[in-house]
Amino acid sequence: MASLREQSFKTWVAVYCLLLSVSDVKAQSDLPAGLFIEAYPDRISVVAGDPLAFHTSTTAAEYSLEIARVGAKREVVFQKSGIPGGGAHAIPENASANGCGWPVSFQMPVPAEWKSGYYSAVFKVTDGGGKFVGRNRRTAEMESFFIVRPSSFDKNVKILLQLATNTYNAYNNWGGSSLYAYHGRANLQGHRVSFQRPQGSLFPNWEQPFIAWAESNGYAIDYCANQDLEERPELLEHYSLVLSVGHDEYWSSGMRDRLEAYIAKGGNVAFFSGNTCCWQVRPEENGQALTCYKQSFNSDPLFKTNDHRLLSTTWSHHLVKRPENQLTGVGFLFGGYHKSHGQFMDGNGAYTVHRPDHWLFANTSLKSGDAFGGMHTIVGYECDGCELEWKDGKPFPTHRDGTPKSFEVLATCEAKWAPDDCEWYDQWEKGRVGAACLGVYTNTGTVFTCGSTDWAHGLRGGDAVVEQITRNVLAKLAP
Protein backbone atom coordinates (compact mmCIF):
# COMPACT_ATOMS: atom_id res chain seq x y z
CA MET A 1 0.00 0.00 0.00
CA ALA A 2 1.38 3.39 -0.97
CA SER A 3 2.16 5.80 1.84
CA LEU A 4 0.21 9.00 2.32
CA ARG A 5 3.24 10.93 1.04
CA GLU A 6 3.31 8.86 -2.18
CA GLN A 7 -0.45 9.37 -2.73
CA SER A 8 -0.06 13.13 -2.25
CA PHE A 9 2.80 13.25 -4.74
CA LYS A 10 0.77 11.39 -7.38
CA THR A 11 -2.16 13.73 -6.85
CA TRP A 12 0.11 16.77 -7.23
CA VAL A 13 1.55 15.40 -10.50
CA ALA A 14 -1.95 14.77 -11.88
CA VAL A 15 -3.08 18.30 -11.05
CA TYR A 16 0.10 19.79 -12.53
CA CYS A 17 -0.41 17.85 -15.78
CA LEU A 18 -4.00 19.01 -15.92
CA LEU A 19 -2.90 22.63 -15.51
CA LEU A 20 -0.32 22.18 -18.25
CA SER A 21 -2.93 20.74 -20.61
CA VAL A 22 -5.32 23.61 -19.88
CA SER A 23 -2.51 26.08 -20.47
CA ASP A 24 -1.63 24.31 -23.75
CA VAL A 25 -5.25 24.45 -24.93
CA LYS A 26 -5.39 28.15 -24.10
CA ALA A 27 -2.12 28.80 -25.99
CA GLN A 28 -3.44 26.90 -28.98
CA SER A 29 -6.69 28.87 -28.92
CA ASP A 30 -4.68 32.08 -29.13
CA LEU A 31 -3.20 31.01 -32.47
CA PRO A 32 -4.86 32.50 -35.57
CA ALA A 33 -7.13 30.31 -37.66
CA GLY A 34 -6.12 29.30 -41.17
CA LEU A 35 -6.51 31.84 -43.96
CA PHE A 36 -7.70 30.85 -47.44
CA ILE A 37 -9.91 31.76 -50.36
CA GLU A 38 -11.17 29.53 -53.19
CA ALA A 39 -13.37 30.70 -56.07
CA TYR A 40 -14.82 29.92 -59.47
CA PRO A 41 -16.95 31.81 -62.01
CA ASP A 42 -20.58 31.07 -62.66
CA ARG A 43 -19.74 30.22 -66.28
CA ILE A 44 -16.62 29.88 -68.41
CA SER A 45 -17.80 31.89 -71.43
CA VAL A 46 -19.49 35.31 -71.15
CA VAL A 47 -20.38 38.21 -73.41
CA ALA A 48 -20.87 41.94 -72.80
CA GLY A 49 -23.94 42.54 -70.65
CA ASP A 50 -23.95 39.04 -69.11
CA PRO A 51 -23.95 38.83 -65.32
CA LEU A 52 -20.46 37.72 -64.28
CA ALA A 53 -20.83 35.94 -60.94
CA PHE A 54 -18.20 34.43 -58.66
CA HIS A 55 -18.74 31.69 -56.09
CA THR A 56 -16.31 31.83 -53.16
CA SER A 57 -15.38 30.09 -49.95
CA THR A 58 -13.08 31.95 -47.56
CA THR A 59 -12.17 32.31 -43.91
CA ALA A 60 -11.70 36.06 -44.38
CA ALA A 61 -14.39 38.61 -43.73
CA GLU A 62 -13.67 40.30 -47.06
CA TYR A 63 -11.53 39.93 -50.17
CA SER A 64 -10.21 41.91 -53.11
CA LEU A 65 -10.66 41.04 -56.77
CA GLU A 66 -8.48 41.95 -59.75
CA ILE A 67 -9.49 41.04 -63.32
CA ALA A 68 -7.04 41.28 -66.22
CA ARG A 69 -7.13 40.41 -69.89
CA VAL A 70 -4.12 38.27 -70.83
CA GLY A 71 -2.97 38.73 -74.40
CA ALA A 72 0.19 40.33 -75.78
CA LYS A 73 0.39 41.82 -72.30
CA ARG A 74 -1.56 41.60 -69.05
CA GLU A 75 -4.05 44.47 -68.92
CA VAL A 76 -5.89 45.06 -65.64
CA VAL A 77 -9.51 46.00 -66.40
CA PHE A 78 -11.16 45.81 -62.95
CA GLN A 79 -10.16 46.12 -59.29
CA LYS A 80 -12.32 46.09 -56.20
CA SER A 81 -11.54 45.61 -52.50
CA GLY A 82 -13.71 45.10 -49.43
CA ILE A 83 -15.99 42.51 -51.06
CA PRO A 84 -17.81 40.54 -48.32
CA GLY A 85 -16.34 37.03 -48.16
CA GLY A 86 -19.59 35.20 -47.48
CA GLY A 87 -17.99 32.58 -45.22
CA ALA A 88 -16.21 29.28 -45.56
CA HIS A 89 -18.25 26.47 -47.10
CA ALA A 90 -17.97 22.72 -47.07
CA ILE A 91 -16.47 20.87 -50.01
CA PRO A 92 -18.91 18.17 -51.17
CA GLU A 93 -17.45 14.68 -51.44
CA ASN A 94 -18.37 14.61 -55.15
CA ALA A 95 -17.21 18.17 -55.90
CA SER A 96 -14.91 17.05 -58.73
CA ALA A 97 -17.81 15.53 -60.62
CA ASN A 98 -20.81 17.59 -59.51
CA GLY A 99 -19.39 20.92 -58.43
CA CYS A 100 -19.21 22.76 -55.12
CA GLY A 101 -22.59 24.47 -54.94
CA TRP A 102 -21.16 27.47 -53.10
CA PRO A 103 -23.16 30.71 -53.04
CA VAL A 104 -22.34 33.74 -55.16
CA SER A 105 -20.43 36.40 -53.22
CA PHE A 106 -19.96 38.94 -56.00
CA GLN A 107 -21.68 39.73 -59.30
CA MET A 108 -21.29 42.39 -61.95
CA PRO A 109 -22.30 42.86 -65.60
CA VAL A 110 -19.60 42.25 -68.19
CA PRO A 111 -18.66 45.75 -69.42
CA ALA A 112 -19.12 46.47 -73.12
CA GLU A 113 -15.56 47.82 -73.37
CA TRP A 114 -13.94 44.50 -72.39
CA LYS A 115 -12.34 43.06 -75.52
CA SER A 116 -12.81 39.43 -76.46
CA GLY A 117 -10.11 37.34 -74.83
CA TYR A 118 -8.87 35.22 -71.94
CA TYR A 119 -9.39 36.90 -68.55
CA SER A 120 -7.62 36.13 -65.30
CA ALA A 121 -9.47 36.75 -62.01
CA VAL A 122 -7.26 36.97 -58.91
CA PHE A 123 -8.89 36.76 -55.48
CA LYS A 124 -6.84 37.94 -52.50
CA VAL A 125 -7.38 37.99 -48.73
CA THR A 126 -5.17 39.41 -45.97
CA ASP A 127 -5.20 39.73 -42.19
CA GLY A 128 -2.95 40.57 -39.24
CA GLY A 129 -2.64 37.12 -37.74
CA GLY A 130 -3.80 36.31 -34.20
CA LYS A 131 -5.13 38.48 -31.38
CA PHE A 132 -2.38 37.75 -28.88
CA VAL A 133 0.21 35.70 -30.79
CA GLY A 134 1.12 34.99 -34.42
CA ARG A 135 0.74 38.62 -35.32
CA ASN A 136 1.95 38.25 -38.88
CA ARG A 137 0.60 40.00 -41.93
CA ARG A 138 -0.80 37.03 -43.81
CA THR A 139 -2.06 36.86 -47.37
CA ALA A 140 -3.66 34.16 -49.49
CA GLU A 141 -4.77 34.31 -53.08
CA MET A 142 -6.03 32.14 -55.91
CA GLU A 143 -6.57 32.63 -59.62
CA SER A 144 -9.44 31.61 -61.86
CA PHE A 145 -10.32 32.47 -65.45
CA PHE A 146 -13.13 33.05 -67.91
CA ILE A 147 -13.40 33.91 -71.60
CA VAL A 148 -15.13 36.95 -73.04
CA ARG A 149 -16.47 36.11 -76.48
CA PRO A 150 -17.27 38.85 -79.01
CA SER A 151 -20.55 40.72 -78.64
CA SER A 152 -20.32 42.36 -82.06
CA PHE A 153 -18.43 41.42 -85.18
CA ASP A 154 -15.84 43.53 -86.97
CA LYS A 155 -15.35 42.50 -90.60
CA ASN A 156 -11.62 43.16 -90.12
CA VAL A 157 -11.42 40.42 -87.46
CA LYS A 158 -11.31 37.25 -89.55
CA ILE A 159 -9.88 34.80 -86.99
CA LEU A 160 -11.60 33.01 -84.10
CA LEU A 161 -9.50 31.09 -81.57
CA GLN A 162 -11.49 28.58 -79.56
CA LEU A 163 -9.60 27.99 -76.32
CA ALA A 164 -9.17 24.42 -75.05
CA THR A 165 -11.32 24.84 -71.95
CA ASN A 166 -12.56 21.23 -72.02
CA THR A 167 -8.96 20.07 -71.72
CA TYR A 168 -8.31 22.47 -68.84
CA ASN A 169 -11.23 20.88 -66.99
CA ALA A 170 -10.21 17.31 -67.84
CA TYR A 171 -6.81 17.80 -66.16
CA ASN A 172 -8.17 19.72 -63.15
CA ASN A 173 -7.96 17.50 -60.05
CA TRP A 174 -9.38 20.05 -57.59
CA GLY A 175 -11.55 18.14 -55.15
CA GLY A 176 -9.64 14.90 -55.68
CA SER A 177 -10.40 13.71 -59.21
CA SER A 178 -9.80 14.55 -62.84
CA LEU A 179 -10.09 12.38 -65.95
CA TYR A 180 -6.64 11.00 -65.04
CA ALA A 181 -5.45 8.54 -62.40
CA TYR A 182 -1.86 9.76 -62.01
CA HIS A 183 -2.85 12.74 -59.84
CA GLY A 184 -6.21 11.57 -58.53
CA ARG A 185 -7.00 10.79 -54.92
CA ALA A 186 -5.78 7.22 -54.27
CA ASN A 187 -4.68 7.21 -57.95
CA LEU A 188 -8.28 6.77 -59.05
CA GLN A 189 -9.47 8.14 -62.39
CA GLY A 190 -12.74 10.05 -62.56
CA HIS A 191 -15.19 9.80 -65.44
CA ARG A 192 -17.00 13.10 -64.89
CA VAL A 193 -15.60 16.59 -64.25
CA SER A 194 -17.45 19.76 -63.30
CA PHE A 195 -16.71 23.34 -64.30
CA GLN A 196 -18.43 24.46 -61.07
CA ARG A 197 -15.33 24.24 -58.87
CA PRO A 198 -12.04 26.13 -58.64
CA GLN A 199 -10.52 25.72 -62.08
CA GLY A 200 -7.06 24.90 -63.34
CA SER A 201 -5.80 26.32 -66.63
CA LEU A 202 -3.31 25.11 -69.25
CA PHE A 203 -3.50 28.46 -71.05
CA PRO A 204 0.06 29.61 -70.12
CA ASN A 205 1.61 26.47 -71.61
CA TRP A 206 0.57 26.90 -75.24
CA GLU A 207 -2.19 29.36 -76.10
CA GLN A 208 -0.69 32.32 -74.27
CA PRO A 209 2.62 32.31 -76.19
CA PHE A 210 0.72 31.95 -79.48
CA ILE A 211 -1.61 34.84 -78.59
CA ALA A 212 1.26 37.00 -77.34
CA TRP A 213 3.05 36.53 -80.68
CA ALA A 214 -0.07 37.04 -82.79
CA GLU A 215 -1.35 40.16 -81.04
CA SER A 216 2.16 41.66 -80.89
CA ASN A 217 2.39 41.17 -84.67
CA GLY A 218 -0.89 42.94 -85.36
CA TYR A 219 -3.24 40.00 -85.89
CA ALA A 220 -6.81 40.71 -84.81
CA ILE A 221 -8.34 37.66 -83.13
CA ASP A 222 -11.61 36.96 -81.32
CA TYR A 223 -11.89 34.25 -78.67
CA CYS A 224 -14.38 31.73 -77.37
CA ALA A 225 -14.49 28.55 -75.28
CA ASN A 226 -14.62 24.99 -76.62
CA GLN A 227 -18.27 24.67 -75.69
CA ASP A 228 -19.19 27.76 -77.74
CA LEU A 229 -18.62 25.77 -80.94
CA GLU A 230 -21.50 23.53 -79.88
CA GLU A 231 -23.75 25.99 -78.07
CA ARG A 232 -23.25 29.03 -80.31
CA PRO A 233 -22.41 27.78 -83.82
CA GLU A 234 -23.58 31.09 -85.28
CA LEU A 235 -20.24 32.52 -84.11
CA LEU A 236 -18.50 30.65 -86.92
CA GLU A 237 -20.37 32.51 -89.64
CA HIS A 238 -18.36 35.67 -88.97
CA TYR A 239 -14.84 34.29 -89.50
CA SER A 240 -12.67 33.04 -92.34
CA LEU A 241 -10.45 30.99 -90.04
CA VAL A 242 -10.91 29.05 -86.79
CA LEU A 243 -7.84 28.21 -84.70
CA SER A 244 -7.00 25.41 -82.28
CA VAL A 245 -3.74 25.91 -80.38
CA GLY A 246 -1.70 23.68 -78.08
CA HIS A 247 -3.46 20.85 -76.28
CA ASP A 248 -7.05 20.70 -77.54
CA GLU A 249 -7.73 17.10 -76.52
CA TYR A 250 -11.40 16.80 -75.47
CA TRP A 251 -14.18 17.40 -78.00
CA SER A 252 -17.91 16.81 -77.96
CA SER A 253 -19.88 15.49 -80.91
CA GLY A 254 -21.61 18.85 -81.20
CA MET A 255 -18.28 20.66 -81.51
CA ARG A 256 -17.18 18.37 -84.34
CA ASP A 257 -20.53 18.57 -86.13
CA ARG A 258 -20.45 22.38 -86.17
CA LEU A 259 -16.82 22.69 -87.26
CA GLU A 260 -17.05 20.03 -89.97
CA ALA A 261 -20.14 21.78 -91.35
CA TYR A 262 -18.19 25.06 -91.31
CA ILE A 263 -15.36 23.49 -93.34
CA ALA A 264 -17.83 21.95 -95.81
CA LYS A 265 -19.22 25.45 -96.43
CA GLY A 266 -15.79 26.87 -97.18
CA GLY A 267 -14.51 27.83 -93.73
CA ASN A 268 -10.84 27.31 -92.96
CA VAL A 269 -9.29 25.77 -89.84
CA ALA A 270 -5.70 25.75 -88.56
CA PHE A 271 -4.75 23.21 -85.90
CA PHE A 272 -1.58 24.59 -84.31
CA SER A 273 -2.14 21.79 -81.84
CA GLY A 274 -1.55 18.13 -81.12
CA ASN A 275 -3.43 15.28 -79.44
CA THR A 276 -6.32 17.22 -80.93
CA CYS A 277 -9.87 15.88 -80.66
CA CYS A 278 -8.52 12.64 -79.15
CA TRP A 279 -11.31 11.89 -76.65
CA GLN A 280 -15.04 12.26 -77.12
CA VAL A 281 -16.83 13.93 -74.20
CA ARG A 282 -20.52 14.35 -73.49
CA PRO A 283 -21.54 17.72 -72.01
CA GLU A 284 -24.02 17.53 -69.15
CA GLU A 285 -25.93 20.02 -66.98
CA ASN A 286 -26.13 22.57 -69.81
CA GLY A 287 -22.39 22.37 -70.37
CA GLN A 288 -21.41 22.66 -66.71
CA ALA A 289 -19.89 19.16 -66.63
CA LEU A 290 -18.20 16.70 -68.99
CA THR A 291 -18.39 12.90 -69.01
CA CYS A 292 -15.65 10.71 -70.48
CA TYR A 293 -15.00 7.07 -69.58
CA LYS A 294 -11.89 6.91 -71.77
CA GLN A 295 -10.13 3.52 -71.46
CA SER A 296 -13.06 2.17 -69.37
CA PHE A 297 -15.45 2.63 -72.28
CA ASN A 298 -17.29 -0.58 -71.35
CA SER A 299 -18.39 1.17 -68.13
CA ASP A 300 -20.08 3.91 -70.12
CA PRO A 301 -23.87 3.33 -70.03
CA LEU A 302 -23.92 3.80 -73.81
CA PHE A 303 -21.72 0.73 -74.24
CA LYS A 304 -24.75 -1.51 -73.55
CA THR A 305 -26.77 0.15 -76.29
CA ASN A 306 -26.66 -0.48 -80.03
CA ASP A 307 -25.62 3.10 -80.79
CA HIS A 308 -21.98 3.85 -79.95
CA ARG A 309 -21.61 7.11 -81.83
CA LEU A 310 -21.46 9.08 -78.58
CA LEU A 311 -19.43 6.52 -76.63
CA SER A 312 -17.03 8.53 -74.46
CA THR A 313 -13.72 7.03 -75.50
CA THR A 314 -11.21 7.79 -78.28
CA TRP A 315 -12.71 9.18 -81.44
CA SER A 316 -10.56 6.64 -83.30
CA HIS A 317 -12.12 3.68 -81.49
CA HIS A 318 -13.62 1.12 -83.86
CA LEU A 319 -16.94 1.30 -81.95
CA VAL A 320 -17.26 5.07 -82.46
CA LYS A 321 -16.24 4.90 -86.13
CA ARG A 322 -15.37 8.58 -86.36
CA PRO A 323 -11.58 9.01 -86.22
CA GLU A 324 -10.36 12.54 -85.62
CA ASN A 325 -8.38 12.26 -88.86
CA GLN A 326 -11.60 13.01 -90.73
CA LEU A 327 -11.54 16.47 -89.15
CA THR A 328 -7.88 17.28 -88.55
CA GLY A 329 -6.17 15.07 -91.15
CA VAL A 330 -4.24 13.27 -88.40
CA GLY A 331 -4.82 11.41 -85.15
CA PHE A 332 -3.12 10.16 -82.02
CA LEU A 333 -3.28 6.47 -82.97
CA PHE A 334 -0.58 7.00 -85.59
CA GLY A 335 1.27 9.66 -83.61
CA GLY A 336 2.28 9.46 -79.98
CA TYR A 337 4.97 11.06 -77.85
CA HIS A 338 8.23 12.78 -78.70
CA LYS A 339 10.61 13.82 -75.91
CA SER A 340 7.89 12.80 -73.45
CA HIS A 341 6.61 9.74 -71.58
CA GLY A 342 9.92 7.99 -72.17
CA GLN A 343 9.58 8.07 -75.96
CA PHE A 344 12.37 9.53 -78.15
CA MET A 345 13.76 11.40 -75.17
CA ASP A 346 16.89 12.07 -77.23
CA GLY A 347 14.86 13.22 -80.27
CA ASN A 348 15.63 16.50 -82.00
CA GLY A 349 12.17 18.05 -81.55
CA ALA A 350 12.21 19.17 -85.19
CA TYR A 351 10.22 18.56 -88.36
CA THR A 352 11.91 17.21 -91.48
CA VAL A 353 10.65 18.85 -94.68
CA HIS A 354 9.41 16.62 -97.53
CA ARG A 355 7.65 19.00 -99.95
CA PRO A 356 9.42 22.39 -99.76
CA ASP A 357 7.64 23.83 -102.82
CA HIS A 358 4.28 23.94 -101.02
CA TRP A 359 2.86 27.41 -100.26
CA LEU A 360 3.25 26.65 -96.55
CA PHE A 361 7.05 26.98 -96.85
CA ALA A 362 7.09 30.18 -98.90
CA ASN A 363 9.90 32.58 -97.90
CA THR A 364 11.56 30.05 -95.58
CA SER A 365 14.38 28.86 -97.90
CA LEU A 366 13.76 25.32 -96.66
CA LYS A 367 14.81 22.41 -98.86
CA SER A 368 13.79 18.77 -98.89
CA GLY A 369 15.38 17.00 -95.94
CA ASP A 370 15.94 20.18 -93.94
CA ALA A 371 14.89 20.20 -90.29
CA PHE A 372 13.35 23.15 -88.46
CA GLY A 373 12.05 23.99 -84.99
CA GLY A 374 14.48 21.82 -83.05
CA MET A 375 15.97 24.63 -80.99
CA HIS A 376 12.60 25.14 -79.28
CA THR A 377 11.38 21.53 -79.63
CA ILE A 378 8.24 22.42 -81.55
CA VAL A 379 7.68 18.68 -81.92
CA GLY A 380 7.21 17.62 -78.36
CA TYR A 381 4.94 16.17 -75.73
CA GLU A 382 1.96 14.80 -77.69
CA CYS A 383 1.80 14.39 -81.46
CA ASP A 384 -0.72 13.39 -84.14
CA GLY A 385 -0.02 11.54 -87.37
CA CYS A 386 -1.56 9.31 -89.99
CA GLU A 387 -0.81 5.89 -91.41
CA LEU A 388 1.97 6.37 -93.95
CA GLU A 389 3.55 4.57 -96.83
CA TRP A 390 6.86 5.77 -98.25
CA LYS A 391 7.60 6.11 -101.97
CA ASP A 392 10.88 7.44 -103.32
CA GLY A 393 11.72 8.76 -99.86
CA LYS A 394 8.48 10.73 -99.44
CA PRO A 395 5.52 9.96 -97.12
CA PHE A 396 1.98 9.41 -98.44
CA PRO A 397 -1.17 8.78 -96.39
CA THR A 398 -2.80 5.37 -96.88
CA HIS A 399 -6.21 6.91 -96.05
CA ARG A 400 -7.19 3.68 -94.26
CA ASP A 401 -7.33 5.58 -90.96
CA GLY A 402 -9.82 8.24 -92.09
CA THR A 403 -7.30 10.79 -93.35
CA PRO A 404 -8.91 12.80 -96.19
CA LYS A 405 -7.93 11.94 -99.76
CA SER A 406 -6.52 15.42 -100.39
CA PHE A 407 -4.25 15.46 -97.32
CA GLU A 408 -0.60 16.20 -98.15
CA VAL A 409 2.12 15.31 -95.64
CA LEU A 410 4.60 18.18 -95.79
CA ALA A 411 6.87 17.39 -92.84
CA THR A 412 7.26 14.64 -90.23
CA CYS A 413 9.00 13.73 -86.99
CA GLU A 414 9.02 10.29 -85.35
CA ALA A 415 6.71 9.67 -82.40
CA LYS A 416 5.50 6.68 -80.44
CA TRP A 417 2.84 5.77 -77.89
CA ALA A 418 3.93 4.71 -74.41
CA PRO A 419 2.96 1.07 -73.66
CA ASP A 420 0.88 1.92 -70.58
CA ASP A 421 -1.17 4.36 -72.68
CA CYS A 422 -2.02 2.24 -75.69
CA GLU A 423 -2.22 -1.42 -74.83
CA TRP A 424 -5.74 -1.15 -73.38
CA TYR A 425 -6.99 -0.71 -76.97
CA ASP A 426 -7.72 -4.11 -78.49
CA GLN A 427 -6.73 -3.04 -82.01
CA TRP A 428 -3.38 -1.52 -81.07
CA GLU A 429 -0.37 -2.77 -82.99
CA LYS A 430 2.27 -3.31 -80.30
CA GLY A 431 5.61 -1.65 -80.91
CA ARG A 432 4.37 0.58 -83.71
CA VAL A 433 6.36 3.75 -84.35
CA GLY A 434 4.33 6.65 -85.67
CA ALA A 435 5.11 10.20 -86.71
CA ALA A 436 3.98 13.73 -86.05
CA CYS A 437 2.64 14.82 -89.43
CA LEU A 438 2.41 18.43 -90.55
CA GLY A 439 0.08 18.82 -93.51
CA VAL A 440 -2.85 20.37 -95.35
CA TYR A 441 -6.08 19.18 -96.98
CA THR A 442 -9.01 20.86 -98.69
CA ASN A 443 -12.68 19.91 -98.48
CA THR A 444 -14.26 23.12 -99.80
CA GLY A 445 -12.52 24.82 -96.86
CA THR A 446 -8.82 24.27 -96.21
CA VAL A 447 -7.45 22.65 -93.05
CA PHE A 448 -3.87 22.95 -91.80
CA THR A 449 -2.51 20.80 -88.98
CA CYS A 450 0.91 20.92 -87.35
CA GLY A 451 0.49 17.61 -85.52
CA SER A 452 2.19 18.72 -82.27
CA THR A 453 1.11 20.39 -79.05
CA ASP A 454 4.29 22.46 -78.88
CA TRP A 455 4.24 24.57 -82.06
CA ALA A 456 3.73 27.75 -80.02
CA HIS A 457 7.05 27.18 -78.24
CA GLY A 458 8.76 28.16 -81.48
CA LEU A 459 6.81 31.42 -81.55
CA ARG A 460 7.71 32.12 -77.94
CA GLY A 461 11.37 31.47 -78.75
CA GLY A 462 11.38 33.69 -81.85
CA ASP A 463 12.13 30.89 -84.34
CA ALA A 464 12.17 32.68 -87.71
CA VAL A 465 11.01 29.65 -89.73
CA VAL A 466 8.15 28.83 -87.33
CA GLU A 467 7.09 32.46 -87.43
CA GLN A 468 7.14 32.56 -91.25
CA ILE A 469 5.12 29.35 -91.61
CA THR A 470 2.58 30.70 -89.12
CA ARG A 471 2.32 33.91 -91.14
CA ASN A 472 1.85 31.89 -94.32
CA VAL A 473 -1.02 29.94 -92.76
CA LEU A 474 -2.76 33.03 -91.45
CA ALA A 475 -2.30 34.91 -94.74
CA LYS A 476 -3.58 32.02 -96.85
CA LEU A 477 -6.54 31.02 -94.68
CA ALA A 478 -7.63 34.45 -93.38
CA PRO A 479 -6.84 36.76 -96.31
Buried (B, 14 or more C-beta within 10 A) or exposed (E): EEEEEEEEEEEEEEEEEEEEEEEEEEEEEEEBEEBBBBBBBBBBBBBBEBEBBBBBBBBBEBBBBBBBBBBBEEBEBBEEEEBEBBBBBEBBEBBBBBBBBBEEBBEBEBEEEBBBBBBBBBBBBBBEBBEEEEEEEBEBBBBBBBBBBBBEEEEEBBBBBBBBBBBBBBBBBBBBBBBBBEEBEEEEBBBBBBBBBBBBBBBEBBBBBBBBBBBEEEBEBBBBBBBBBBBBBEBBEBBBBBBBBBBBBBBBBBBBEBBBEBBEEEBBBBBBBBBBBBBBBBBBEEBBBBBBBBBBBEEBEBBEEEEBEBBBBBBBBEBBEBBBBBBBBBBBBBBBBBBBBEBBEEBBBBBBBBBBEBEBBBEBEBEEEBBBBBBBBBBBBBBBBBBBEEEEEEBBBEBEBBBBEBBBBBBBBBBBBEEEBBEEBEEBEEEEEBBBBBBBBEBEBBBBBBBBBBBBBBBBBEBEBBBBBBBBBBEBBBE
